[in-house]
Amino acid sequence: MADTLKKTYTRVVALTGAGISTDSGIPDFRGPEGLWTRAPRALQMVDAASFLTDREVRCAFWSWCAEGHGRAYEPNDAHRALVDLAAGGLLAGIVTQNVDGLHQAAGSDPATVHEVHGTMATTCCQRCGGRTATTEVVARVREGETEPLCLCCGGVLKPDAVFFGDLLDRGVFAMAAALAGSCDLMLAAGSSLEVQPAAGLCDKAVAAGADLVIVNAGPTGYDGVATAVLREPIGTALPGLVRDLLADRS
């Protein structure tokens, strides 16, 4: 890979998607074993309008969380590789489409992790705005509640993850766009690059003169403009690429 890039980079931005977390036991969404592939009806559970207006959808969502999605996951070698890249002084920031918090769990500075699709770590009451740890809400479901409501006002609880139909946080996305427009290398790891506007950050980086390296199991719509495309498993490909980048700098 070092021979392919033939350049020393000083400002790398990582754009990560669900594929970076599959080695941690979290399924991706659009792959052969992805959540949307295996359970298309699950899409309704993360549709904002359906979630907010249909109690059955909310109950199904919280039951799904309690059955296993809400359990703790551990970061893997790909997450840790980005920690190493930051320690080497090359990583300007991480823009992630993931809501699992594994970059922070691996040791990445939370201030450098920009979660454009929000987070599952916290849950917000849609009436009073009160916020609580999602693990506490899931624990209530496991204890027998079918639909956990706000303990303060009885309002509907919704995770701080961005559901389909939700608006992105403008401030977070503005920071992500600024990073994309100022990097000299963008690493797109584990993303199908189908979901906009996050995928469009690749356009912004390339337009600004950055190289684009894609590490993903399947093809993406950006393969044709990428400097390099790696189809190797992310858990080995990304750490190897990081080692090459750090070696080029030494």
C-alpha positions, 0 to 999 in steps of 0.5 A: 500500500505504501508503494501505491500511495507514494506520498507522505501524509500529514493530515489524515481523516478517517470516515468509518461505517458499520463494517469497522465494527463487525469484528466486534460482533456488531452486524453491518446493515447492507452486507450479505449478513447485514441487519437490513438484509436479514430483517428488512422489517427492522428498518421500520424500527429506526424510522423516526416517524414510525417510532414516534407515532406507533407504540408497537414500533417502539416496543419492538425496538426496545425489545430488540435492544433488550434481546442483545443489541443493547449489550456491551461490545468491545473495540477491535484492532481496526478501532485501535489502529486509528488510536495508533494513527492519532498517537503518531500525529497523523490523524486529524479526526474521525468522522463516524456513521456508527452509533456504537461508541467503539472509537472512544472505547478504544481510546480515541479522544472523544473531542476528535470523534464526530458522530454524524449519526448520533449515538446509542449511548444516551436516550432523550425524552421527546417531551421534557428533553431529559437525557439518560444512559440507554443502558438504564432504559434497556435494563428496565425493559429486561425487568419487564417494561414493554415500553419504557417511558420518561421517569420524569414526565412519562414522555416517549424515550428515543435514543440519540442516534439519528433515525431515518427521517431525523435531521443531522446535527448541523454543528457536528456535520459542519465540523466533519465537512471542515475536516474533509475539506482540509485533509490530504488523505481520507480513509473510508473504512467499513462504509458502503458510502451509500448514505448521504450526506456522509458519503458526500464527504468523500467528494469534498475531500477529493475536490480539495485535492486529498487522496481517498483510500477505501477499505470495504468488503464490497464495492462502493460508488466511490471506488472509481475516484479512489486512489486505492481500494482494499477488499481485505478484512478491515481488522487486518487491512486498516492496521496494516495501512496505518503501519505503512503510513506511520513508517512512511513518516519515520 
